[in-house]
Each structure stands twice: as structure tokens, then as C-alpha cells.
Amino acid sequence: MSSPPIWAPDSGCDGVEIRVSTREGGVSQSPYDSLNLAEHVGDEADRVAENRRRLAAALPGDAICWLNQVHGVRAVEANEGMLPEADAHWTNARNRPLAVLTADCLPVVLMASDASCVGIAHAGWRGLAAGVLESLLSAMPAEPALMTAWLGPAISAAAYEVGPEVKLACEQHSGEAAEACFQPSNRQGRWMADLTALARLKLSRVGVPTITGGDRCTHGEPEHYFSHRREGPATGRMATLVWLS
């Protein structure tokens, strides 16, 4: 069984490993071609299972910790063999890969500077507005001032047009500072939303001193990434993973 190509960005923290799957190296057929890792998007279950086996073969530990993501704010301690309904999880165990699935939403990795714990969140606009990052930080046994954040591939502001309800929700939760994360669209009453800027605003406000990443656009790199906005509901999902080595 071959392992798929996966991106290994520099975490910026000794003892922490980050990986991001691409859409390459799996067995799923169009429109899920080829390394779709999501079970809920209409792909054949046996193909998703094989894709997950291929991914797991390239990682340490006995199993990947997955979530049943619901665009909420719940953060839990990761436990192998469980599938909690949550959008963030963390661990202080070694060689226990934590995953979130995305196809335009923003994956956010949080890591203690002494590599005592790591966490990861699935942060779309709903989760960002409602406080999923704050929830994860509150759950982790390390102070925000001792954390580093890394932002994974997500849809960029140039491709993410939203309605006024999205801008209003973010401003209600983050105040006037959130306004800078939205620019007027060419269409009246519409806005271009910057998820990475929203995440940086949230993380900075709670005292996370170092925030890296956030420079890869899922919508603009169809050869590498799935994108719900570009391809519609029938598309796959990538995984962003983090673990303590």
C-alpha cells in the first residue's frame, strides 16, 4: 500500500509535526478524486476507508483521531477510538495525530512552545464568529501567551464572497475590529471575507503571540486542494493533522 503525498510545513516548534493532505494519491473517483478523506460527502465508503488507510500509513501511532464536525465551538481532549461531535480537539500524548477535515474552511493548529500539548480547530466563519478558537485555547493546559498558532490552507479573501449576515455575525462577536476583515465585493451588498485575518484577530486578542501560515488558497489551487466554493457540494475533503513527536 503506497502512502499519498502530504505537505509537511515547518511547525515552528520543536517536537511538533504538522501534515496537510492534498487531493492526490487516493482511490476515489471524480468528483472526489482522488484522496477524499470525508465519509459524509457522497463518496463510496470503501474508497474513503482505503484513502484513510493510506494516510494513516504515513503517520505515527496506531490511529488518527477524527471528529464529527458540525461548525460549532466544542473542543475536547482527543481519545483514540472515539468520534466526538466537536470542531476542535487537543492532546498531550505523544504520537497521537489529531485531524480536522476542510475544503475551504480554515484549519488552525495551536501548540505550546514547550511542546507539552497541541490542538487543532476546524474554523469556518460560523466557528470563528462563535468562538471555536477561544474554546480550544480554554480547553488546552497551556496559557495563550505560551502558544504558537499555524493557519493551514483555506479559501482566500479574493475568492470568498459572503452576504451581509456573515459580516454582521463576525462584528457582533468581535466588535468593530472585524470590519477590517471584510472588503466590499463588486456586487452591491456583498463582501469579500478574509478568514485568516479573522483568525489572526481572534488569536491576537486572547494573547497568542506568534501566528504563522495562512498563505495557501484552497479555491485557487485546484490541482492540490478540494474547494466547496469552487466545486459545489460534491467534492472531497483534505485533512490537516498535528501531533507531538
C-alpha positions in Angstrom: 0.0 0.0 0.0 1.6 3.3 -1.1 1.4 6.5 1.0 -0.1 9.6 -0.5 1.9 12.8 -1.0 1.4 15.0 2.1 2.7 18.5 2.8 4.9 18.8 5.8 5.2 22.5 6.7 7.5 23.8 9.4 5.6 23.9 12.7 8.0 26.5 14.2 8.0 24.4 17.4 10.5 21.6 18.2 8.6 18.4 19.0 5.5 19.3 16.9 4.7 17.8 13.5 2.1 19.2 11.0 0.9 17.5 7.9 -1.6 18.5 5.3 -3.0 16.0 2.8 -3.7 17.1 -0.8 -6.3 15.7 -3.2 -3.6 13.4 -4.7 -2.7 9.8 -4.0 -6.0 8.2 -3.3 -8.5 5.9 -5.0 -11.7 8.0 -5.1 -13.3 8.7 -8.5 -14.5 12.1 -9.9 -15.7 14.4 -8.4 -13.9 13.2 -5.3 -10.6 12.4 -7.0 -8.6 11.2 -5.5 -7.7 11.4 -1.8 -11.0 12.3 -0.4 -11.0 11.6 3.4 -14.6 12.6 4.3 -17.3 10.0 4.9 -20.2 12.4 4.6 -19.9 13.9 1.1 -21.4 11.1 -1.0 -18.2 9.2 -1.9 -18.1 5.4 -1.7 -17.4 4.2 1.8 -14.8 1.6 0.8 -12.8 4.2 -1.2 -12.8 6.6 1.8 -11.6 3.8 4.1 -8.8 3.0 1.7 -7.8 6.6 1.5 -7.7 6.9 5.3 -5.6 3.7 5.5 -3.1 5.2 3.1 -2.9 8.4 5.1 -2.5 6.6 8.4 0.3 4.5 6.9 2.3 7.7 6.5 1.8 8.8 10.1 3.0 7.6 13.6 0.8 5.9 16.2 -2.0 3.3 15.8 -4.8 5.6 14.6 -5.8 9.1 13.6 -8.1 10.9 15.9 -11.1 12.3 13.8 -14.1 14.5 14.7 -17.7 14.6 13.7 -17.5 18.3 12.7 -20.7 20.4 13.0 -19.4 24.0 12.5 -19.7 24.5 16.3 -17.3 25.6 19.1 -17.0 22.4 21.2 -13.4 21.5 22.0 -12.5 18.1 23.5 -9.4 16.1 24.6 -8.6 13.6 21.9 -9.2 9.9 22.6 -8.3 7.2 20.2 -11.3 5.2 19.0 -13.8 7.9 19.8 -15.6 10.2 17.3 -16.9 13.1 19.3 -19.2 15.8 17.9 -16.9 18.7 18.1 -14.9 21.1 15.9 -11.6 21.2 17.9 -9.5 18.7 19.9 -6.2 18.6 21.8 -3.8 16.2 23.3 -0.6 16.0 25.4 0.0 12.4 24.3 3.0 11.6 22.0 2.5 10.3 18.5 -1.3 10.8 18.5 -2.2 12.5 15.3 -5.2 14.9 15.5 -7.1 15.7 12.3 -9.7 18.1 11.0 -11.3 18.0 7.6 -11.7 21.1 5.4 -12.5 22.1 1.8 -12.3 25.9 2.2 -12.7 26.4 6.0 -9.6 27.3 7.9 -7.7 24.6 9.9 -5.9 26.2 12.9 -3.1 24.4 14.8 -2.2 25.5 18.3 0.9 24.3 20.0 2.6 25.0 23.3 6.1 26.4 22.9 7.5 23.7 25.1 5.6 21.0 23.1 3.6 19.9 26.1 0.4 19.9 24.2 -1.1 20.5 20.7 -4.6 21.2 19.4 -6.4 21.8 16.1 -9.6 23.5 15.2 -12.0 23.5 12.2 -12.7 27.2 11.7 -15.2 28.3 9.1 -16.9 31.7 9.5 -19.5 30.3 11.9 -16.9 28.7 14.2 -14.7 31.8 14.1 -17.6 34.1 14.9 -18.9 31.9 17.7 -15.6 31.3 19.4 -14.1 27.9 18.4 -10.5 29.2 18.8 -11.2 30.6 22.2 -12.9 27.4 23.2 -9.9 25.3 22.1 -7.5 27.6 24.0 -9.6 27.4 27.1 -9.5 23.6 27.0 -5.8 23.3 26.5 -3.5 23.1 29.6 -1.2 25.9 28.5 -1.5 29.7 28.6 -2.2 31.5 25.3 1.0 33.6 25.9 3.0 30.4 25.6 1.3 29.3 22.4 2.1 29.4 18.7 -0.6 29.2 16.0 -0.3 27.9 12.5 -3.0 28.6 9.9 -3.5 26.0 7.1 -4.9 26.2 3.6 -8.3 27.9 3.3 -10.2 29.9 0.8 -8.7 33.4 0.4 -10.4 36.7 0.7 -10.1 37.2 -3.1 -12.4 34.2 -3.7 -14.8 34.2 -0.7 -17.8 36.4 -1.3 -20.4 36.4 1.5 -23.6 38.1 2.4 -24.1 40.9 5.0 -25.3 38.3 7.6 -21.7 36.9 7.8 -20.1 40.3 8.3 -22.7 41.2 10.9 -22.2 37.9 12.9 -18.5 38.4 13.0 -18.8 42.1 14.0 -21.3 41.1 16.8 -18.7 38.8 18.3 -15.5 40.6 17.6 -16.6 44.3 17.5 -15.6 47.0 15.1 -12.1 45.4 14.5 -13.7 42.7 12.5 -14.8 45.2 9.9 -11.3 45.3 8.5 -11.6 41.6 7.7 -14.2 42.4 5.0 -13.9 44.3 1.8 -16.8 45.4 -0.5 -17.5 43.0 -3.3 -18.1 44.1 -6.9 -21.8 43.1 -6.2 -23.8 45.5 -4.1 -24.5 44.4 -0.6 -21.9 41.6 -0.8 -18.5 41.3 0.9 -15.2 39.5 0.5 -14.3 37.8 3.8 -10.8 37.1 5.0 -10.9 34.0 7.3 -7.2 34.2 8.1 -7.5 37.8 9.1 -10.4 36.9 11.4 -8.4 34.1 12.9 -5.4 36.3 13.5 -7.7 38.9 15.1 -9.2 36.3 17.4 -5.9 34.8 18.4 -4.1 38.1 19.0 -6.9 39.3 21.2 -6.6 36.4 23.6 -2.8 36.7 23.7 -1.3 34.2 21.3 2.0 36.0 20.4 3.1 34.0 17.3 0.8 33.3 14.3 2.2 31.8 11.1 0.9 30.3 7.9 -2.3 31.3 6.2 -0.8 31.8 2.7 -2.4 28.9 0.7 -5.7 29.2 -1.0 -7.9 26.1 -1.5 -10.0 27.8 -4.1 -7.0 28.9 -6.2 -5.1 25.6 -6.3 -7.4 23.1 -7.8 -4.6 20.7 -8.6 -3.8 20.4 -4.9 -6.9 21.1 -2.9 -10.7 20.4 -2.8 -12.9 23.5 -2.6 -16.5 23.5 -1.8 -16.9 27.1 -3.1 -15.3 26.2 -6.4 -16.7 22.7 -7.0 -20.0 22.6 -5.1 -21.3 20.1 -2.6 -20.0 17.1 -4.5 -16.3 17.4 -3.6 -13.9 15.8 -1.2 -12.1 17.0 1.9 -8.4 17.3 2.9 -7.1 16.7 6.3 -4.8 18.9 8.4 -3.0 16.9 11.1 -0.8 17.7 14.1 0.9 15.5 16.7 3.6 15.6 19.4 6.7 13.7 18.2 
